[in-house]
Amino acid sequence: MIRFFAAILKPFLKLLDVLTPIVDLLARIWVAKIFFMSGLTKLQSWESTLALFQYEYHVPFLSDTLAAYIGTYAELILPVLLVLGLGGRISIFSFFVYNAVAAWSYPHLWTPEGALGLDQHINWGLLLAMLMCHGSGKLSLDYLIWKRHGHHLENKVT
């Protein structure tokens, strides 16, 4: 009976193995697009961005202006690293922390009216956490670099 179910499941599990790198890439692209577009919006209206950081966002330990610069650069650089799969878990961890700080720093998200926005940040955080736990995947520069130059390393970078 077990062999029967194993025979049925085996092709399905092989298909999932084939799809995993594609799904990893799609998850990276999805999160990256959202934040990259936000970064472009911040650049297009810099005065509005500064006003938002001064009056709406409350980033701890940073001045409003410094937080605006760091937030904008993070939203432009981290998505590129994420899509390319460069810097792997360190880039993803940085992105995860950025998302958490962004959600924490915007008090509106913690109101009933902002609950949908908070849910979005939680979803993005979960995707980033998933990627952080197993790396960028086989469709990434990290994997390509490892395959080309890291064959002598003991630990596989994915």
PyRosetta script that sets phi, psi and omega in degrees:
from pyrosetta import init, pose_from_sequence

init()
pose = pose_from_sequence("MIRFFAAILKPFLKLLDVLTPIVDLLARIWVAKIFFMSGLTKLQSWESTLALFQYEYHVPFLSDTLAAYIGTYAELILPVLLVLGLGGRISIFSFFVYNAVAAWSYPHLWTPEGALGLDQHINWGLLLAMLMCHGSGKLSLDYLIWKRHGHHLENKVT")
pose.set_psi(1, -42.4)
pose.set_omega(1, 179.6)
pose.set_phi(2, -64.7)
pose.set_psi(2, -41.0)
pose.set_omega(2, 179.4)
pose.set_phi(3, -63.6)
pose.set_psi(3, -36.5)
pose.set_omega(3, 178.8)
pose.set_phi(4, -61.0)
pose.set_psi(4, -49.9)
pose.set_omega(4, -180.0)
pose.set_phi(5, -67.9)
pose.set_psi(5, -36.4)
pose.set_omega(5, 177.4)
pose.set_phi(6, -62.9)
pose.set_psi(6, -40.5)
pose.set_omega(6, 178.8)
pose.set_phi(7, -64.5)
pose.set_psi(7, -35.5)
pose.set_omega(7, 178.8)
pose.set_phi(8, -73.3)
pose.set_psi(8, -41.0)
pose.set_omega(8, -176.0)
pose.set_phi(9, -76.9)
pose.set_psi(9, -28.6)
pose.set_omega(9, -173.1)
pose.set_phi(10, -55.4)
pose.set_psi(10, -48.6)
pose.set_omega(10, 178.7)
pose.set_phi(11, -63.1)
pose.set_psi(11, -37.2)
pose.set_omega(11, 178.6)
pose.set_phi(12, -63.4)
pose.set_psi(12, -44.8)
pose.set_omega(12, 179.9)
pose.set_phi(13, -66.7)
pose.set_psi(13, -35.7)
pose.set_omega(13, 176.4)
pose.set_phi(14, -65.7)
pose.set_psi(14, -39.3)
pose.set_omega(14, 177.2)
pose.set_phi(15, -62.1)
pose.set_psi(15, -43.1)
pose.set_omega(15, 177.7)
pose.set_phi(16, -61.9)
pose.set_psi(16, -38.4)
pose.set_omega(16, 176.9)
pose.set_phi(17, -61.9)
pose.set_psi(17, -38.9)
pose.set_omega(17, 178.7)
pose.set_phi(18, -69.5)
pose.set_psi(18, -38.2)
pose.set_omega(18, -176.8)
pose.set_phi(19, -78.1)
pose.set_psi(19, -21.5)
pose.set_omega(19, -174.8)
pose.set_phi(20, -53.3)
pose.set_psi(20, -49.5)
pose.set_omega(20, 179.3)
pose.set_phi(21, -61.9)
pose.set_psi(21, -34.4)
pose.set_omega(21, 179.4)
pose.set_phi(22, -68.3)
pose.set_psi(22, -43.2)
pose.set_omega(22, 179.1)
pose.set_phi(23, -65.9)
pose.set_psi(23, -39.4)
pose.set_omega(23, 175.7)
pose.set_phi(24, -58.2)
pose.set_psi(24, -46.5)
pose.set_omega(24, -179.8)
pose.set_phi(25, -63.4)
pose.set_psi(25, -43.6)
pose.set_omega(25, 178.9)
pose.set_phi(26, -62.1)
pose.set_psi(26, -39.8)
pose.set_omega(26, 177.7)
pose.set_phi(27, -64.1)
pose.set_psi(27, -41.3)
pose.set_omega(27, 179.0)
pose.set_phi(28, -64.2)
pose.set_psi(28, -43.6)
pose.set_omega(28, -179.4)
pose.set_phi(29, -64.8)
pose.set_psi(29, -42.3)
pose.set_omega(29, -177.9)
pose.set_phi(30, -58.6)
pose.set_psi(30, -52.1)
pose.set_omega(30, -178.2)
pose.set_phi(31, -67.3)
pose.set_psi(31, -42.5)
pose.set_omega(31, -178.2)
pose.set_phi(32, -60.8)
pose.set_psi(32, -43.1)
pose.set_omega(32, -178.4)
pose.set_phi(33, -59.5)
pose.set_psi(33, -44.7)
pose.set_omega(33, -177.3)
pose.set_phi(34, -60.6)
pose.set_psi(34, -48.4)
pose.set_omega(34, -177.0)
pose.set_phi(35, -74.5)
pose.set_psi(35, -35.7)
pose.set_omega(35, 179.5)
pose.set_phi(36, -63.5)
pose.set_psi(36, -43.5)
pose.set_omega(36, 178.5)
pose.set_phi(37, -62.9)
pose.set_psi(37, -37.3)
pose.set_omega(37, 177.0)
pose.set_phi(38, -64.1)
pose.set_psi(38, -40.8)
pose.set_omega(38, 177.9)
pose.set_phi(39, -63.4)
pose.set_psi(39, -41.1)
pose.set_omega(39, 177.4)
pose.set_phi(40, -63.5)
pose.set_psi(40, -39.3)
pose.set_omega(40, 177.7)
pose.set_phi(41, -62.8)
pose.set_psi(41, -40.9)
pose.set_omega(41, 178.4)
pose.set_phi(42, -61.9)
pose.set_psi(42, -40.2)
pose.set_omega(42, 179.3)
pose.set_phi(43, -67.4)
pose.set_psi(43, -38.7)
pose.set_omega(43, -176.5)
pose.set_phi(44, -65.8)
pose.set_psi(44, -28.6)
pose.set_omega(44, -179.2)
pose.set_phi(45, -133.5)
pose.set_psi(45, 72.5)
pose.set_omega(45, -173.7)
pose.set_phi(46, -62.5)
pose.set_psi(46, -37.0)
pose.set_omega(46, 178.7)
pose.set_phi(47, -63.2)
pose.set_psi(47, -41.6)
pose.set_omega(47, 176.8)
pose.set_phi(48, -65.2)
pose.set_psi(48, -38.1)
pose.set_omega(48, 178.5)
pose.set_phi(49, -62.2)
pose.set_psi(49, -45.7)
pose.set_omega(49, 178.8)
pose.set_phi(50, -62.3)
pose.set_psi(50, -40.1)
pose.set_omega(50, 178.9)
pose.set_phi(51, -65.0)
pose.set_psi(51, -41.3)
pose.set_omega(51, 177.9)
pose.set_phi(52, -60.2)
pose.set_psi(52, -43.8)
pose.set_omega(52, -179.5)
pose.set_phi(53, -70.9)
pose.set_psi(53, -25.9)
pose.set_omega(53, 178.9)
pose.set_phi(54, -79.1)
pose.set_psi(54, -38.9)
pose.set_omega(54, -171.7)
pose.set_phi(55, -111.6)
pose.set_psi(55, -25.4)
pose.set_omega(55, -174.7)
pose.set_phi(56, -106.7)
pose.set_psi(56, -52.1)
pose.set_omega(56, -176.6)
pose.set_phi(57, -86.0)
pose.set_psi(57, 140.5)
pose.set_omega(57, -179.2)
pose.set_phi(58, -125.9)
pose.set_psi(58, 78.1)
pose.set_omega(58, -178.4)
pose.set_phi(59, -77.1)
pose.set_psi(59, 124.3)
pose.set_omega(59, -177.9)
pose.set_phi(60, -70.7)
pose.set_psi(60, 145.1)
pose.set_omega(60, 171.4)
pose.set_phi(61, 71.0)
pose.set_psi(61, 2.8)
pose.set_omega(61, -178.9)
pose.set_phi(62, -127.1)
pose.set_psi(62, 148.2)
pose.set_omega(62, 172.7)
pose.set_phi(63, -68.3)
pose.set_psi(63, 159.2)
pose.set_omega(63, -178.9)
pose.set_phi(64, -58.7)
pose.set_psi(64, -44.5)
pose.set_omega(64, -177.7)
pose.set_phi(65, -66.8)
pose.set_psi(65, -45.1)
pose.set_omega(65, 178.7)
pose.set_phi(66, -63.0)
pose.set_psi(66, -40.7)
pose.set_omega(66, 178.0)
pose.set_phi(67, -63.1)
pose.set_psi(67, -38.0)
pose.set_omega(67, 178.3)
pose.set_phi(68, -64.5)
pose.set_psi(68, -44.7)
pose.set_omega(68, 178.4)
pose.set_phi(69, -64.0)
pose.set_psi(69, -49.0)
pose.set_omega(69, -178.7)
pose.set_phi(70, -62.8)
pose.set_psi(70, -44.4)
pose.set_omega(70, 179.7)
pose.set_phi(71, -61.8)
pose.set_psi(71, -43.3)
pose.set_omega(71, -179.6)
pose.set_phi(72, -66.5)
pose.set_psi(72, -46.9)
pose.set_omega(72, 178.8)
pose.set_phi(73, -63.7)
pose.set_psi(73, -38.3)
pose.set_omega(73, 178.1)
pose.set_phi(74, -62.2)
pose.set_psi(74, -39.9)
pose.set_omega(74, -178.9)
pose.set_phi(75, -74.0)
pose.set_psi(75, -14.9)
pose.set_omega(75, 177.5)
pose.set_phi(76, -99.6)
pose.set_psi(76, -32.2)
pose.set_omega(76, -176.1)
pose.set_phi(77, -91.7)
pose.set_psi(77, -47.5)
pose.set_omega(77, -176.9)
pose.set_phi(78, -60.1)
pose.set_psi(78, -38.9)
pose.set_omega(78, 177.2)
pose.set_phi(79, -62.8)
pose.set_psi(79, -36.8)
pose.set_omega(79, 178.7)
pose.set_phi(80, -64.6)
pose.set_psi(80, -46.2)
pose.set_omega(80, 177.5)
pose.set_phi(81, -61.1)
pose.set_psi(81, -38.6)
pose.set_omega(81, -178.9)
pose.set_phi(82, -65.3)
pose.set_psi(82, -47.6)
pose.set_omega(82, -179.4)
pose.set_phi(83, -64.8)
pose.set_psi(83, -42.5)
pose.set_omega(83, 179.5)
pose.set_phi(84, -69.9)
pose.set_psi(84, -21.5)
pose.set_omega(84, -175.5)
pose.set_phi(85, 70.3)
pose.set_psi(85, 40.3)
pose.set_omega(85, -178.0)
pose.set_phi(86, -110.0)
pose.set_psi(86, 127.4)
pose.set_omega(86, -177.0)
pose.set_phi(87, 89.1)
pose.set_psi(87, -3.6)
pose.set_omega(87, 173.3)
pose.set_phi(88, 39.7)
pose.set_psi(88, -123.0)
pose.set_omega(88, -172.7)
pose.set_phi(89, -65.0)
pose.set_psi(89, -29.0)
pose.set_omega(89, 178.8)
pose.set_phi(90, -68.8)
pose.set_psi(90, -45.3)
pose.set_omega(90, 176.9)
pose.set_phi(91, -62.9)
pose.set_psi(91, -43.7)
pose.set_omega(91, -178.9)
pose.set_phi(92, -65.0)
pose.set_psi(92, -41.7)
pose.set_omega(92, 178.1)
pose.set_phi(93, -61.5)
pose.set_psi(93, -43.4)
pose.set_omega(93, 178.1)
pose.set_phi(94, -59.9)
pose.set_psi(94, -42.1)
pose.set_omega(94, 178.8)
pose.set_phi(95, -65.4)
pose.set_psi(95, -41.0)
pose.set_omega(95, 178.5)
pose.set_phi(96, -60.5)
pose.set_psi(96, -46.2)
pose.set_omega(96, 179.2)
pose.set_phi(97, -64.5)
pose.set_psi(97, -42.8)
pose.set_omega(97, 178.7)
pose.set_phi(98, -58.8)
pose.set_psi(98, -46.1)
pose.set_omega(98, 179.1)
pose.set_phi(99, -60.4)
pose.set_psi(99, -42.8)
pose.set_omega(99, 180.0)
pose.set_phi(100, -64.1)
pose.set_psi(100, -43.6)
pose.set_omega(100, 179.0)
pose.set_phi(101, -65.5)
pose.set_psi(101, -40.2)
pose.set_omega(101, 178.9)
pose.set_phi(102, -61.1)
pose.set_psi(102, -43.4)
pose.set_omega(102, -180.0)
pose.set_phi(103, -67.9)
pose.set_psi(103, -40.5)
pose.set_omega(103, -177.7)
pose.set_phi(104, -69.8)
pose.set_psi(104, -32.4)
pose.set_omega(104, -173.4)
pose.set_phi(105, -83.2)
pose.set_psi(105, -6.7)
pose.set_omega(105, -178.3)
pose.set_phi(106, -112.0)
pose.set_psi(106, 94.8)
pose.set_omega(106, -173.9)
pose.set_phi(107, -56.4)
pose.set_psi(107, -28.4)
pose.set_omega(107, -179.2)
pose.set_phi(108, -59.0)
pose.set_psi(108, -32.8)
pose.set_omega(108, -179.3)
pose.set_phi(109, -62.7)
pose.set_psi(109, -22.7)
pose.set_omega(109, -175.7)
pose.set_phi(110, -95.0)
pose.set_psi(110, 15.2)
pose.set_omega(110, 175.9)
pose.set_phi(111, -108.2)
pose.set_psi(111, 164.7)
pose.set_omega(111, 176.8)
pose.set_phi(112, -57.9)
pose.set_psi(112, -35.2)
pose.set_omega(112, 179.4)
pose.set_phi(113, -69.3)
pose.set_psi(113, -27.2)
pose.set_omega(113, -177.9)
pose.set_phi(114, -98.0)
pose.set_psi(114, 5.4)
pose.set_omega(114, -175.2)
pose.set_phi(115, -58.4)
pose.set_psi(115, -36.9)
pose.set_omega(115, 179.9)
pose.set_phi(116, -63.9)
pose.set_psi(116, -42.2)
pose.set_omega(116, 177.1)
pose.set_phi(117, -63.7)
pose.set_psi(117, -39.7)
pose.set_omega(117, 177.4)
pose.set_phi(118, -64.1)
pose.set_psi(118, -41.7)
pose.set_omega(118, 177.0)
pose.set_phi(119, -59.1)
pose.set_psi(119, -39.4)
pose.set_omega(119, 178.3)
pose.set_phi(120, -63.1)
pose.set_psi(120, -44.8)
pose.set_omega(120, 178.8)
pose.set_phi(121, -62.9)
pose.set_psi(121, -37.6)
pose.set_omega(121, 177.5)
pose.set_phi(122, -64.7)
pose.set_psi(122, -44.0)
pose.set_omega(122, 178.2)
pose.set_phi(123, -61.3)
pose.set_psi(123, -44.2)
pose.set_omega(123, 178.2)
pose.set_phi(124, -63.7)
pose.set_psi(124, -40.2)
pose.set_omega(124, 178.4)
pose.set_phi(125, -63.0)
pose.set_psi(125, -38.6)
pose.set_omega(125, 178.1)
pose.set_phi(126, -66.8)
pose.set_psi(126, -40.8)
pose.set_omega(126, 175.9)
pose.set_phi(127, -62.2)
pose.set_psi(127, -43.5)
pose.set_omega(127, 178.8)
pose.set_phi(128, -65.4)
pose.set_psi(128, -39.0)
pose.set_omega(128, 178.4)
pose.set_phi(129, -63.8)
pose.set_psi(129, -41.3)
pose.set_omega(129, 177.3)
pose.set_phi(130, -60.3)
pose.set_psi(130, -47.3)
pose.set_omega(130, 179.2)
pose.set_phi(131, -65.0)
pose.set_psi(131, -37.0)
pose.set_omega(131, 179.7)
pose.set_phi(132, -64.3)
pose.set_psi(132, -34.9)
pose.set_omega(132, -177.1)
pose.set_phi(133, -71.5)
pose.set_psi(133, -31.6)
pose.set_omega(133, -179.4)
pose.set_phi(134, -125.0)
pose.set_psi(134, 8.4)
pose.set_omega(134, 174.0)
pose.set_phi(135, 88.5)
pose.set_psi(135, -177.7)
pose.set_omega(135, -175.0)
pose.set_phi(136, -72.8)
pose.set_psi(136, -23.5)
pose.set_omega(136, 179.6)
pose.set_phi(137, 98.8)
pose.set_psi(137, -178.5)
pose.set_omega(137, -174.8)
pose.set_phi(138, -75.7)
pose.set_psi(138, -20.6)
pose.set_omega(138, 177.0)
pose.set_phi(139, -96.6)
pose.set_psi(139, 65.8)
pose.set_omega(139, -178.0)
pose.set_phi(140, -149.2)
pose.set_psi(140, 157.2)
pose.set_omega(140, 175.7)
pose.set_phi(141, -65.5)
pose.set_psi(141, -34.6)
pose.set_omega(141, 178.1)
pose.set_phi(142, -57.9)
pose.set_psi(142, -45.3)
pose.set_omega(142, -179.4)
pose.set_phi(143, -66.2)
pose.set_psi(143, -42.6)
pose.set_omega(143, 178.3)
pose.set_phi(144, -60.8)
pose.set_psi(144, -44.8)
pose.set_omega(144, 178.8)
pose.set_phi(145, -63.3)
pose.set_psi(145, -42.8)
pose.set_omega(145, 179.2)
pose.set_phi(146, -62.9)
pose.set_psi(146, -44.8)
pose.set_omega(146, -179.2)
pose.set_phi(147, -62.6)
pose.set_psi(147, -35.5)
pose.set_omega(147, -175.5)
pose.set_phi(148, -85.3)
pose.set_psi(148, -39.2)
pose.set_omega(148, -171.4)
pose.set_phi(149, -124.0)
pose.set_psi(149, -12.6)
pose.set_omega(149, -172.9)
pose.set_phi(150, -105.8)
pose.set_psi(150, 14.5)
pose.set_omega(150, -177.5)
pose.set_phi(151, -60.7)
pose.set_psi(151, -20.9)
pose.set_omega(151, -179.8)
pose.set_phi(152, -85.8)
pose.set_psi(152, -7.0)
pose.set_omega(152, 179.5)
pose.set_phi(153, -79.8)
pose.set_psi(153, 149.2)
pose.set_omega(153, 179.0)
pose.set_phi(154, -74.0)
pose.set_psi(154, -43.8)
pose.set_omega(154, -176.1)
pose.set_phi(155, -93.4)
pose.set_psi(155, 128.9)
pose.set_omega(155, 179.6)
pose.set_phi(156, -77.3)
pose.set_psi(156, 131.2)
pose.set_omega(156, 175.9)
pose.set_phi(157, -95.5)
pose.set_psi(157, 121.9)
pose.set_omega(157, 176.2)
pose.set_phi(158, -131.6)
pose.dump_pdb("model.pdb")
